[in-house]
Amino acid sequence: DLNPSTRFGDEAGHLDKPPAAQTHPLQRPHQDAAAIDAGADTPDTSEVAPAQPDPAPTGDLTCSGKGVWPGASWSFKAPDELGFDPTKLQDTLDQNAKHQTQCVVVVRGGHIVAEWYAPGVAPTQAQKSWSVAKSYASTLVGIAVDRGEIPNLDAKAADWIPSWKGDGRASISLRHLLSMSSGLAFDLTADNVGMVLAKDMTAKAIKSPLVKAPGSAWEYSNHTVQSMEAVLRDATGMNPETYAQLHLFGPLGMKADWAEDKNAQPALYMNVKASCRDHARFGYLMLKRGCWGTKRVISESWINEATKPSTSHNKGYGLWWWLSGGMPTLDSVDFHDKGQSLHPFAPNDAFCAVGLGSQFIEVVPSLDLVVVRMGIAPPDDIK
């Protein structure tokens, strides 16, 4: 029971009644049967997405490439082969039609064990992810740190945002931004409506005044995240989406793009658009501690840092990742103590990228599990 909005199986939601043309309960008619893995534990390295130029320095152990890795497509296994009770899983699947779900993908052991799509939604169809994008943005910062383009998280954001040098914002570190403790002014309407409608989101974000001492409070803020767009652009010399294509989406074999403002600046706080299967690749990268086959995409030390509590104010939050098991866990809208961990029923090592409308990429290392759920959310034009 991972979420009240989850359902898995074929398009009708059945694990045990595949269409006649399918050779596997979860394989779709248009899939290449040769892409379905027979269960080998060693990957065909020719199927791993090709390495991109300039691999990141790691400081971590070399990636061995052992295990199961998706190539051009994922491999599939039946749920009971990987420890699921098909009946209980089906009970969970059947909830999706009630909750405006668009797609769900469940990965265990490197194989898709279940997936479900709403009528008219194809497995390759990109889905808006809303604030799930914050966790992608966190990973871009980690890659830039690994590559030496950003020295460390204690560096001041003003080193890349000159307008912050002349006032209290000069004391805001990159860690403050990533932990949602920047102290920048927060207004719910401005943050969730004004920012979305802004022609230049980054300019709007970096104009935010300082109203609290950095590190003194946790406030979930799109302005805080969007400020990092200016940092990444200056530190790397690239549009952050171009950087993501080169160093994240490309190595993982993801077909993804980022929502942009009128100035072609990615909205770091929202809407990496990709299929559920491709969002699962991102979750699997995190599950595999930054490795993708024999290539290290991001250091394990960054993943460790990003998925531990980043402040004492909210122990259910890391570096733009939500965490299970930590208390207090604060609400993302009014910042009150929820009185429970993020997902009380989940193992304490679970962590999650979460977006508006119950979008999520959940990673549970102790269960070797990745679950993606995307659903209907407000339209882009919210005026």
C-alpha positions in Angstrom: 0.0 0.0 0.0 2.3 2.7 -1.3 -0.3 5.4 -2.1 -4.1 5.6 -2.3 -3.6 6.5 -6.0 -1.8 3.4 -7.2 -2.7 0.7 -9.6 -0.6 -1.6 -11.6 -1.0 -4.1 -14.5 -2.2 -3.9 -18.1 -4.5 -1.2 -19.4 -7.5 -2.8 -17.8 -5.6 -3.1 -14.6 -5.4 -6.9 -14.7 -2.2 -8.8 -14.0 -3.6 -12.2 -14.9 -5.5 -11.4 -18.2 -3.0 -10.1 -20.7 -4.1 -9.3 -24.3 -3.5 -12.3 -26.6 -0.7 -10.6 -28.5 1.4 -10.1 -25.4 4.0 -12.6 -24.3 4.2 -11.3 -20.7 1.5 -10.1 -18.4 2.9 -6.6 -18.3 4.3 -6.4 -21.8 2.4 -4.2 -24.3 1.6 -5.3 -27.9 3.8 -2.6 -29.4 6.9 -3.6 -27.3 9.8 -5.5 -28.8 9.7 -8.9 -27.2 13.5 -9.1 -27.6 13.7 -6.2 -25.1 12.1 -8.3 -22.3 14.8 -9.6 -20.0 14.8 -13.3 -19.3 16.2 -12.7 -15.8 19.9 -12.5 -16.3 21.7 -10.8 -13.5 24.5 -9.4 -15.6 23.7 -6.5 -18.0 24.4 -6.4 -21.7 26.6 -3.4 -21.6 25.7 -2.6 -25.2 22.2 -1.8 -23.9 23.4 0.7 -21.3 23.0 4.3 -22.5 26.3 5.5 -23.9 28.5 7.6 -21.7 28.6 11.3 -22.4 31.8 13.3 -22.8 33.6 14.7 -19.8 32.6 12.1 -17.1 32.2 13.7 -13.7 35.0 13.3 -11.1 33.6 11.0 -8.4 35.7 10.4 -5.4 33.6 7.3 -4.9 34.1 3.6 -5.9 34.0 2.8 -9.5 30.7 1.5 -10.9 31.1 -2.2 -11.7 28.2 -2.4 -14.0 27.0 -5.6 -12.3 23.2 -6.0 -11.9 20.3 -5.2 -14.2 20.2 -2.0 -16.1 17.6 -0.7 -18.6 18.9 -0.1 -22.1 16.6 1.3 -24.8 13.8 -0.3 -22.8 13.1 -1.8 -19.4 13.1 -5.5 -18.8 9.9 -7.1 -17.2 9.2 -9.8 -14.7 6.0 -11.1 -13.1 5.3 -9.7 -9.7 5.4 -13.0 -7.9 8.9 -13.7 -9.2 10.1 -10.7 -7.2 8.3 -11.2 -4.0 4.9 -9.5 -4.6 1.6 -11.0 -3.6 -0.3 -10.6 -7.0 -3.7 -10.4 -5.2 -2.6 -7.7 -2.8 -0.9 -5.8 -5.6 -4.0 -6.0 -7.7 -6.0 -4.6 -4.8 -3.7 -1.6 -4.8 -3.8 -1.3 -8.6 -7.6 -1.0 -8.6 -7.4 2.3 -6.7 -6.0 4.3 -9.6 -9.2 4.8 -11.6 -10.6 6.6 -8.5 -7.8 9.1 -8.2 -7.2 10.6 -11.6 -3.9 8.6 -12.1 -2.3 8.9 -15.5 0.5 6.3 -15.1 2.2 4.1 -12.5 5.4 2.1 -12.8 6.8 -0.3 -10.2 10.5 -1.4 -10.5 12.1 -4.0 -8.3 15.5 -5.6 -8.9 15.9 -3.6 -12.0 12.8 -5.0 -13.7 9.3 -3.5 -14.2 7.0 -5.7 -12.2 3.9 -3.7 -12.8 2.7 -0.7 -14.7 -0.7 0.9 -15.3 -1.9 3.6 -17.7 -5.2 5.6 -17.8 -7.2 5.1 -21.0 -5.5 7.0 -23.8 -2.2 7.4 -22.1 0.7 5.6 -23.8 3.8 4.3 -22.0 6.0 6.8 -23.8 3.8 9.8 -23.1 5.5 12.6 -21.2 3.8 13.7 -17.9 4.1 16.9 -16.1 5.7 16.3 -12.7 5.3 19.6 -10.9 7.6 19.8 -7.9 9.2 16.4 -8.6 11.5 18.6 -10.6 13.0 20.0 -7.5 14.7 16.6 -6.9 16.0 16.7 -10.4 17.4 20.2 -9.8 19.1 18.9 -6.6 20.8 16.3 -8.6 22.1 18.9 -11.1 23.6 20.8 -8.3 25.3 17.6 -7.1 26.7 16.9 -10.5 28.1 20.4 -10.7 29.7 19.9 -7.3 31.2 16.5 -8.4 32.6 18.2 -11.5 34.2 21.0 -9.6 32.0 23.7 -11.2 30.6 24.5 -7.8 33.2 24.2 -5.0 30.9 23.1 -2.1 27.5 23.7 -0.5 28.9 26.3 1.9 29.7 28.6 -0.9 27.6 31.8 -1.0 25.0 32.1 -3.6 26.0 35.7 -4.1 29.2 34.5 -5.8 26.9 33.8 -8.8 24.1 36.3 -8.0 25.9 39.7 -7.8 22.8 41.6 -6.8 22.8 39.7 -3.4 26.3 41.0 -2.5 25.2 44.3 -1.1 22.8 43.2 1.6 21.9 40.4 4.0 21.4 37.9 1.2 25.2 37.8 0.9 25.1 35.3 3.8 22.8 32.8 2.0 24.7 29.6 1.2 23.9 27.1 -1.4 23.0 24.7 1.4 20.5 27.2 2.7 18.8 27.2 -0.7 18.8 23.4 -1.0 17.5 22.9 2.5 14.6 25.4 2.1 16.0 27.6 4.8 17.2 30.6 2.8 15.2 33.2 4.8 13.9 34.8 1.6 10.5 36.4 1.8 7.6 33.9 1.2 4.1 34.6 0.1 1.9 31.7 -0.8 0.1 33.4 -3.8 3.3 35.0 -5.1 5.1 31.7 -4.8 2.5 29.4 -6.4 0.8 31.8 -8.9 3.0 34.8 -9.5 6.1 32.7 -10.1 4.3 30.4 -12.5 3.0 33.4 -14.5 6.3 35.3 -14.5 7.9 36.0 -17.9 11.3 35.9 -16.2 11.1 33.4 -13.3 14.8 33.8 -12.3 14.6 37.6 -12.2 11.5 37.4 -10.0 13.2 34.9 -7.7 16.4 36.7 -7.1 14.5 39.9 -6.3 13.1 38.3 -3.2 14.2 40.2 -0.1 15.7 38.6 3.0 13.2 38.6 5.9 14.7 35.9 8.2 18.2 34.9 9.1 19.4 32.1 6.8 19.0 28.7 8.4 16.6 30.0 11.1 13.4 28.5 9.6 12.2 25.9 7.0 9.9 27.3 4.3 9.0 25.4 1.2 9.6 28.0 -1.6 9.6 28.0 -5.4 11.5 31.3 -5.3 14.3 29.7 -3.4 14.6 26.9 -5.9 14.4 29.1 -8.9 17.3 31.3 -7.5 19.5 28.3 -8.2 18.9 28.6 -11.9 21.1 31.7 -11.9 23.8 29.8 -9.9 23.9 26.8 -12.2 23.8 28.9 -15.4 26.8 31.0 -14.2 28.8 28.2 -12.6 28.5 25.8 -15.6 28.3 28.3 -18.4 25.2 26.5 -19.7 21.5 26.6 -19.7 20.6 24.2 -16.8 18.3 22.2 -19.1 21.1 21.8 -21.6 23.3 20.7 -18.7 20.7 18.2 -17.6 20.5 16.7 -21.1 24.3 16.3 -21.2 24.9 15.0 -17.8 21.7 13.5 -16.5 18.9 12.8 -19.0 21.3 11.7 -21.7 23.4 9.2 -19.7 20.1 7.6 -18.4 18.5 7.3 -21.8 15.7 9.6 -20.7 13.6 11.5 -23.2 12.8 14.5 -21.0 12.5 18.3 -21.1 12.0 21.0 -18.5 9.2 23.6 -18.5 10.6 27.0 -19.3 9.7 30.7 -18.9 9.4 33.2 -21.7 13.2 33.7 -21.6 13.9 30.0 -22.2 15.0 29.5 -18.6 14.0 26.2 -17.1 11.6 26.4 -14.1 13.9 24.4 -11.8 11.1 24.1 -9.2 8.6 22.4 -11.5 7.7 20.1 -14.4 10.4 17.9 -15.8 8.3 16.3 -18.4 9.0 12.6 -19.0 7.1 9.3 -19.2 6.6 7.3 -16.1 9.1 4.8 -17.4 11.7 7.5 -17.8 11.0 9.0 -14.4 11.6 5.5 -13.1 15.1 5.7 -14.6 15.9 8.7 -12.4 14.6 6.8 -9.4 16.7 3.8 -10.3 19.8 6.0 -10.6 19.2 7.1 -7.0 18.5 3.5 -5.9 21.8 2.4 -7.5 23.7 5.1 -5.6 24.6 7.2 -8.7 25.7 4.4 -11.0 24.3 3.7 -14.5 26.0 0.6 -15.6 29.7 1.2 -15.6 29.2 5.0 -15.6 29.0 7.1 -12.5 26.5 9.9 -13.2 26.6 11.4 -9.7 28.6 10.6 -6.6 27.3 8.4 -3.8 28.5 11.0 -1.3 26.1 13.5 -2.9 23.2 11.0 -2.7 24.0 10.4 1.0 24.0 14.1 1.6 20.8 14.8 -0.3 18.8 12.1 1.4 19.5 12.9 5.0 17.7 15.6 7.1 19.1 18.9 6.0 17.8 21.0 9.0 16.6 20.3 12.5 13.4 22.3 11.7 12.2 19.6 9.2 13.7 16.2 9.5 11.5 14.9 6.8 13.4 16.9 4.2 16.8 16.6 2.7 18.3 18.6 -0.2 15.1 19.1 -2.3 14.1 15.5 -1.5 11.4 14.4 0.9 12.4 11.7 3.5 10.5 9.0 5.3 11.0 8.3 9.0 12.1 11.8 10.1 10.2 13.9 12.6 9.2 16.6 12.7 8.0 16.5 9.1 6.5 19.9 8.1 3.7 20.5 5.7 4.8 22.1 2.4 1.9 24.7 2.3 1.7 26.2 5.8 4.8 24.5 7.4 3.0 23.0 10.4 4.2 19.8 12.0 2.3 17.0 10.3 2.6 14.9 13.5 3.9 11.9 11.5 6.6 11.0 9.1 6.1 11.5 5.4 4.8 7.9 4.8 4.4 6.2 8.2 3.8 2.8 6.5 7.1 3.0 4.5 10.5 1.9 5.6 12.5 4.7 7.2 15.1 4.7 4.4 12.6 5.6 1.8 12.9 9.0 0.1 10.7 10.7 -2.5 10.5 13.4 -5.1 7.0 14.8 -4.6 4.8 17.1 -6.8 1.4 18.8 -6.8 -1.4 16.3 -7.4 0.4 13.4 -5.7 3.1 13.0 -8.3 6.0 11.1 -6.9 9.1 9.1 -7.6 9.6 7.0 -4.4 12.9 5.1 -3.8 13.0 2.4 -1.1 16.6 1.0 -0.9 15.8 -1.6 1.7 13.2 -3.1 -0.7 15.2 -2.6 -3.9 12.1 -0.7 -5.0 11.2 2.3 -7.2 7.6 3.4 -7.6 6.5 6.2 -9.9 3.0 7.7 -10.0 1.9 10.6 -12.1 -1.7 12.0 -12.2 -3.9 14.8 -13.4 -2.8 18.2 -12.0 -3.8 21.8 -12.6 -3.2 23.0 -16.2 -0.3 25.3 -17.1 -2.6 28.3 -17.6 -3.8 28.8 -14.0 -5.1 32.4 -14.6 
